[in-house]
């Protein structure tokens, strides 16, 4: 591979990550607005929304340092997909659980994407971008761990609310 090919892979990966983070926002923002009975989940989603906004800014800084810009088309397309995913779960009787499963899967997708981007940055001589990408990766790992650890408690609360005849779905 030539230096130009590696740069192209890196820039494409950065643009994809930017769109992926916009998709994450379009998933989390509607979820957090709907949550009524799970304040711990809402608080963690709100925290991760702020983290995600910071991740987008970091990606834009890297792209700018390469004299590149994010792809508005990719951003819009993945944001629309994210919105549809969030809406799809809103009709489910176990919405909080479905959202938890989907969020955990999405966080692991993001972890894989950042691991790959870091590898390309190292291969392509973009070592200055690695700490920034690592910061994003660390936040995604933190969110994935939180979701994994809290899934049991969320499931128990959902089951207890349902058993008591109360609104439990979200």
N, C-alpha and C positions, 0 to 999 in steps of 0.2 A: 504494500500500500504506500502511496505517496503521502507527503505531508498535506497536500491539498485534499486528498480523499479523507484522511483522518479528521481534518478540520471540518469538512462537510458533514461527516458523521456526527461530530461533536455539536455543531450548530443545529443540525436537525434534531438531535437528542435534546438540546436545550429548548428548542421551540416546542417539541413534544411535551417536555416536562412543564413548560409554561402553560400549555393548553390543559394538561392533566391537572394542574393545580387550580385552574379556573373551573374545571369540571368538578373538582372536590368542593369548591365553594358553592357551586350550584346544587350540590347534593346536601351539604351540611346546613346551609342557611334555611332552607324550607323545613328541614328536620327540627332544628332547634326552635323554630317558631311554633311548631305544633306540640312540643313536649309539655305535658301537664303534670305527670305523676313521677317523673324521674329527674329531680333537680340535679343530681350528681352527673347524669349523662348530659343534661343541657349545659351545665357549667364546663364540662370537659370539651364538649363540642364548641362552645363559645371560645374557649382558650385555643383550640386547634384552628378555628377560623382565623384568629389573630395571627397564629403561627403561619398559617397558609398564606395570608396576605404578605407576611414578611418573606416567605419563601419565593413568592412571585417577584417581589422587589429585588431579591438577591439574584434570581435568574435574569431579570432585566439588566442588572448591573453587569453580569457576565456577558450577556449578549451585546450590550453597549460597548464593552471593552474590546469586543471583536468587530465593532462597527456593523453589528447586525441588529435586527429588530424581531420581536415575537411575531408569530403568524396570527393575524386577526381572524382569518378564516378558520384555522384550527381551533383557536380559542372559542369562537362562536359555536362551531360544530360540537365540540366536546361539552361546552356549557349546556347546550340544548339536550344532549344525551343525558347529562347529569340531572337536569331538571325533570326529564321524563322518568328517570330511575326513581327519583324522590317521590314523584307523583304516583308511580306504580305501587309503591308500598303503602301509600296513604289509605287505600281502600281495604287493606288487609286487617283482619281482626287481631293479628299479632304484630302490628306495625313496628313496635319498639324492638322486637326480636329480629324481624327481617332487616330493619335498619342496622342493627348491631352486627348481624352476619355480613351484610353487604359492606359496611364500613370497615370491618376487619379484613375482608378480602381486598378492598380497595387500598387500604394502608399497606398491605403486603405487596400489591402491584407497584405502589409508589416506591417502596423499599427496593424492589428489584430494579426499577428504572434508575434510581439514584446510584445503586451499586454499579450498574452498567455505565452510567455517565461518568462516574469517578474513574472507572477503568479506562474509558476512552480519553478522559482528560490526562491521565497518566501516560498513556500510549502516545498521545499527540503532542506532548510537551506543554500542556496547559496546567501545569502544577499549581499555579496561582489560584486556579478555580477550585482545586480540591477542597480546601478548608470551607469554602462557601457551600459547596455541594454536600460536604460532610455534615455541616450544620443542618441543612434540610433533611438529610438522611436521619440524623439523630432525632429530630422532631417526629419524623414518621415512625421510627422505631418506638419512640416513647408513646405515641398514640396507639400503635398496634398492641403494645404490651398492656396499656390501660384497658383497651377494649377486651383483650383476652382475659385479663384478671377480673374484670367487672362483669363479664357475661353471666357467670353463675348467679351473682347477686341480682342482676337485672332480670334474669329468668325467674328467680325465686319471687321477686317482688311482683312480676307480671302474673305468675301463677296464684299468688296470695290475693291479689286484687280481683282476679277472675273468680276465684273461689268465694270471695266475699260479695260477689255480685256487683262490683264497682267497675268503673271505666278503667281498663287496664292497657288498652292498645298503645297509648302513647302518653 
